[in-house]
Amino acid sequence: MNQNLNDRKKRERRIQRAYGALVCVLATAAMMTVPALAADDPLAVVNSLSDFIFSLIRAVGLILLGYGILQVGLSLQSHDPSQRSNGILTIAGGIVITFTKEILTLITGG
């Protein structure tokens, strides 16, 4: 009698686990389905993707710019010339990265 009860509980647990796994798989599949929204003009899609990528690059450049300013400020406080030069180089790199799109537009003449 006790053995049948244990077998039944094990079977119920196995069924619950299988049901939970099935629900998780179906929920994941439902969340990963993304409709393909195509634009009429493929060039517009490429331009919007380009704008998005350049905005991400600009964000990274601004973060580097802020970090470089922080480094220079801390170097002035601690009188550390190597940290100051690293901060100035980081600021210069941040400026170049921030204005990458404009620099490329000037170079290509577009």
C-alpha positions in Angstrom: 0.0 0.0 0.0 2.8 2.4 1.0 4.7 1.4 -2.2 1.8 2.3 -4.4 1.5 5.7 -2.7 5.2 6.4 -3.2 5.0 5.3 -6.9 2.0 7.6 -7.4 3.8 10.6 -5.8 6.8 10.0 -8.0 4.7 9.7 -11.1 2.8 12.9 -10.2 6.1 14.7 -9.6 7.4 13.5 -12.9 4.3 14.7 -14.7 4.5 18.1 -12.9 8.1 18.5 -14.0 7.3 17.5 -17.6 4.4 19.9 -17.6 6.5 22.7 -16.2 9.3 22.1 -18.7 6.7 22.1 -21.5 5.2 25.4 -20.3 8.7 26.9 -20.1 9.6 25.8 -23.6 6.3 27.1 -25.0 6.6 30.4 -23.2 10.2 30.9 -24.4 9.1 30.0 -28.0 6.2 32.5 -27.7 8.5 35.3 -26.4 11.1 34.7 -29.1 8.7 35.1 -32.0 9.3 38.5 -33.4 7.3 39.7 -36.5 9.4 40.9 -39.3 8.5 44.5 -40.0 10.0 45.3 -43.3 10.2 48.8 -44.7 9.3 49.7 -48.2 12.8 51.2 -48.8 15.7 49.0 -48.0 18.0 52.0 -47.9 15.9 53.5 -45.1 16.5 50.4 -43.1 20.3 50.6 -43.6 20.3 54.3 -42.7 18.3 53.8 -39.5 20.6 50.9 -38.5 23.6 53.2 -39.2 22.1 56.0 -37.1 21.5 53.5 -34.3 25.1 52.2 -34.4 26.5 55.7 -34.5 24.4 56.7 -31.5 25.8 53.7 -29.6 29.3 54.7 -30.6 28.6 58.3 -29.5 27.4 57.0 -26.1 30.6 55.1 -25.6 32.6 58.2 -26.6 30.7 60.3 -24.1 31.4 57.8 -21.4 35.1 57.8 -22.2 35.1 61.6 -22.2 33.5 61.7 -18.8 36.0 59.1 -17.5 38.9 61.1 -18.9 37.7 64.3 -17.2 37.4 62.4 -13.9 41.0 61.1 -14.4 42.4 64.6 -15.0 40.5 65.9 -12.0 41.8 63.2 -9.7 45.4 63.6 -11.1 45.3 67.3 -10.3 44.2 66.5 -6.8 46.9 63.8 -6.2 49.6 65.6 -8.3 50.2 62.5 -10.4 51.6 63.4 -13.9 51.2 59.9 -15.4 47.5 59.8 -14.5 47.1 63.3 -15.9 48.6 62.3 -19.3 46.4 59.2 -19.3 43.3 61.4 -18.6 44.2 63.8 -21.4 44.7 60.9 -23.8 41.3 59.4 -22.7 39.6 62.8 -23.2 41.1 63.0 -26.7 40.0 59.5 -27.6 36.5 60.3 -26.2 36.3 63.4 -28.4 37.3 61.4 -31.5 34.9 58.6 -30.7 32.0 61.0 -29.9 32.4 62.8 -33.2 33.1 59.7 -35.4 30.1 60.2 -37.6 31.0 63.9 -38.3 34.6 63.0 -38.9 33.7 60.3 -41.4 31.3 62.6 -43.2 34.1 65.2 -43.5 36.5 62.6 -44.8 34.1 61.1 -47.4 32.7 64.4 -48.4 29.1 63.2 -48.0 
